[in-house]
């Protein structure tokens, strides 16, 4: 019998103080490759780091191309429009992250954005009371949509992809019922708060969303989301109710999607019951670029928001590189495959090293 | 000896109505029920002409759903359907320029494009471990960009061309009073069912869908089978694109968009397990028919678009709750 195995019972279990049951001196620890703490942290957050690198690279390329075209660097105006245009996608990506972390997928994100965008466009009045009241109502609508998804997935024991495919159709129908034609009026004051065209104040919301995520991860629900995504059985054995966790996750996701609908309405200054459709697929792209694993349990919403900004930067780069906008989807598709292959390759290299 | 072995086997013989067969039966019952309902709402809905028209539309969904089913059987999904179909339709008209003389090689080129694009997706999924959702989503974008860019947003010279008359005539032909589209669908249904239940390829497909790791350890070349299945999905999208352009005469941008969700819904209504390993094309045929019949009934009732969309979603949910439950499936 190898000495390590013989000594194993005397070794402390993880998170336990060594038991002082026998007087014999402690055995040497089994041979184990040691990796410095920083290297461990680097490997653990690889997805997020790659998202940061991608964003940095895309911003650098954007600045270079912009400089070549305009003979100056992009300034406050470009930053403002980029942030305002990306906020709905960034929030949709947060909503998608929540569901994807529990090993699900939410195809109804676009439908919830459609519906909430339509409700916001007809409900928003000029008084602050109306703005706050309508915003709360919209968030409630989003939570209700999420509740429906969550209950069907958790208690109906249905596949998330099928449930949200069906509810997508329902939410889109409701959205067209609420707002048959594009229109409605979003008050200027509302736009100034959520999508201020005069300055990049909306960056504040990105920071707020990141702080929200930081806080969520430290709550019981946050821990539960990751636990359920990693191993539902193990999570349940450790006192986490997977069904309750999933319902709350989908509700939270629906609420965040509703916030995306509000930001979309504020930025467009009007409502449209169909503009949200595209967010279902782009939110998945942002989540993937942000290093969130589609197999659940790994990744962060901060990465997904960075992924959302990367997608916007790619559109900006293609625009300033004078690439025919008709080819836009082609380059985005190539970039998505390339990014995933690169991330997979780097991941394998790092784990081997 | 034969008695000794046969007796316990026959004692444990599976019931006639297994879970899978029950699902297929439900899907067919739903289709019949919808036709009866349609006839109640609008007299003549169940007339032979009207039924045949619904079935022809269902055949387009059914063709795409055949490909979708192949990849869902191994737990995958093909989100590239809309633009592979659209690219096929446009490639057919631009490469043939509406001339019968070019029809043969234009058809070959189009089918080859569909299978090739599908095989590329399959390579990414099988060899580089890209999740199927991501790979086919990206492929859809790539095909969309290429189609839009190369056709100049449908402003190119050949884009307004019609499908070759031969193809149009074939799409509109009837034989023994039954439209050619339905004969093609029948042929495809027979071929797909035969391939899945009688060949080694079919058995490998079900094996991978049940347990990919075990299949690999049992010596099945999982990568080759995966690539072949995605190639088949691309091929069927191309066939549907050819049929659609043959039927309508001209290609249009966005003509493939409805077929993504419809093909997935038809596969699921037809009782195919979304996680793979179980399902038959007979069920998918029933699923396609009931899906299209549902839309037709709602239109016969003069239901506005939003109402159709809501009811469509609700019915899929009800069907899922009836037999799409995860528990007890093992």
Interface residues (C-beta under 8 A of the other chain):
Chain A: X105 X152 X156 X157 X158 X159 X161 X162 X163 X165 X166 X167 X168 X169 X170 X171 X172 X173 X174 X175 X176 X177 X180 X281 X284 X285 X288 X294 X295 X324 X326 X327 X328 X329 X330 X331 X332 X333 X334 X336 X337 X340 X341 X344
Chain B: X77 X79 X124 X128 X129 X130 X131 X133 X134 X135 X137 X138 X139 X140 X141 X142 X143 X144 X145 X146 X148 X149 X152 X153 X261 X264 X265 X268 X274 X275 X305 X306 X307 X308 X309 X310 X311 X312 X313 X314 X316 X317 X320 X321 X324 X325 X326 X327
